[in-house]
Amino acid sequence: MLDPKWVRENPDAVKEAGRKKRIPCSDTVDEFLTVDQALRDLLPRVEGLRAEQKSSGKDLGKASPDEREAILARQKELKEEIQALSNDERELKERRDGLLLLLPNVPSPEVPEGASDADNVEIKTWGTPRVFEFEPKSHIDLGEALGMIDVARGVKVSGTRNYFLLGDAVLLSEAVLRFALDHLMTKGFVPVEVPHLVRDPAMVGTAYFPGGEEQAYRCERDELNLIGTSEVSLTSLHADETLSLEELPKRYVARSVCFRREAGTYGKDTKGLYRVHQFQKVEQVIVDVADDERSRQHHADILQNSEEVLQALELPYRVVNVCGGDLGQPQIQKFDIETWMPSRGGYGETHSASRFHDFQARRLNLRYRDAEKKSRFCHTLNNTVAASTRMLIAILENWQNEDGSITVPPKLVPYMGKDRIGP
């Protein structure tokens, strides 16, 4: 969330952030200012009554019987008034904090204008899409012919947007994920196995709630949520902690199963593995000091980490600067990597690199002590390293052969134990 003092002093900047991100928030900002002022007006009254209550307690021991009766009567009144005002204070604070959760983070000036992903700005391309000397097949046609992908039985067992991977598809998926994990470990990232079920505070803390409840699978009986990305668990790892300066930056990498309801995508990307309810992903997260220059460098670094994976697998891709309307509530700035997928006739999103400044850390109460021993909120960042299903699409389609076989990218051969997937 944003710093309430900053919102109080810069309401127009928050409204402008909402305009750029296409998140209506003008009324929310105005309501926040009203509630915040009421809370600030109330606090001195409560403090004054408590001071009077404390003072009268000191006077009680030296008062005469008549004075004692009056003091006791006044103390009773003070207790009732303080209780009533304390209830008002609690309600106002809950309303104010609830409104803060709805306000968008302020995007970087480098974020382009735009309403949707169609307006994202290409800033880099790598590799040249392959020109086939034969009619290329889709990953589904290739996978079904090789007995590696079974969507029909996945739907039978679990409903739409589900699938089975079999045989070499499982080995290829495992190879991609382990290669990505190993690559990040060479960069000094600490591997973490994370919980796949998290409590609401972790979802709120990483800004998936409120607003993203429809995308999450929720276990109501246990008040737990299946994660859509290990970002939720990883970033929440140090919630309610104050880290020492010497500990930072924290660099974590986790592989997890991810669950997404894909609400609102009816009829979109229904064929194949591009938009599914369950997949595996390797995610990188950085927690560091509150310094914009360092956050920008981390952002460039995590983007490069993912690019290096794609380059090693010889998969053409492009990087786009995500526009305001496609940015989402919590990000300062986001870069998407889109990998070439022949069956789509274009690039498909495979990675998202985001920086948040202290937006998530304030929600998580994630702090550190700076060189002056002052407590400050951390900055957080994250990025995909590899997402199993979309990487499978890109590998199967870009590395296919005319006979329907798949050449295994050389970097994955040690993990696969073979250089070709065939009938």
URBEL-V348051 format. One line per field, one symbol per residue. ss: DSSP state (a for helix, b for strand, c for the rest). psi: psi as a letter, one per 20 degrees, with the letter a starting at -180 (. if undefined). burial: # if it has 24 or more other C-alpha atoms within 12 Angstrom, else .. A space follows every 50 residues. Layout:
ss=???
psi=???
burial=???
This chain:
ss=cccaaaaaacaaaaaaaaaaaccccaaaaaaaaaaaaaaaaaaaaaaaaa aaaaaaaaaaccccaaaaaaaaaaaaaaaaaaaaaaaaaaaaaaaaaaaa ccccccccccccccccaaacbbbbbbccccccccccccaaaaaaacccbb aaaaaaaacccccbbccaaaaaaaaaaaaaaaaaaacccbbbccccbbba aaaaacccccccaaacbbbaaacbbbccccaaaaaccccccbbcaaaccb bbbbbbbbbccccccccccccccccccbbbbbbbbbbbcccaaaaaaaaa aaaaaaaaaaaaccccbbbbbccaaaccccccbbbbbbbbbaaacbbbbb bbbbbbbcaaaaaaccbbbcccccbbbcbbbbbbbbbaaaaaaaaaaacb cccccbbccaaaaaaacccbbcc
psi=rqphggghilhhhghhghghiknpjghggghghgggghghhhghgghghh ghggghhhihhjqrgghgggggghhggggggggghhgggggggggghhhh iiqqqoqqhipqqqhaiijqppiqqprpppoqjroqrrhgggghhjkhpn hghghghjaqkrrppqchhghgghggghggghghhijjpppppqpipqrg hhhghjkhqqhjhiiqopnhhilrppqiqihggghigkqkqoqqhhiqqp oqpqprqqpphkqjkpjplhpajgnrhprqqpqpppparnogghggghgh ghghghhhghhhjloqrqpqoprgijhrgiqgqppqppqpohhikaqpph qpoqqicjghhghilorrpahjjppqqrqqqrqqgppgghhggggghhjq rhjirpppphhighhhjqjpor.
burial=####..##..#.###########.##.######.##..#..#...#..## ..#..#..............#...#..#...#..##..#..##..##### ########..###...#..##.......##.....#########.##### #........######..#################....####.####### ##########.##.####......###############..####..### ############........####################....##.### ##########..################################..#### ##################.......######################### #..######.##..##...###.
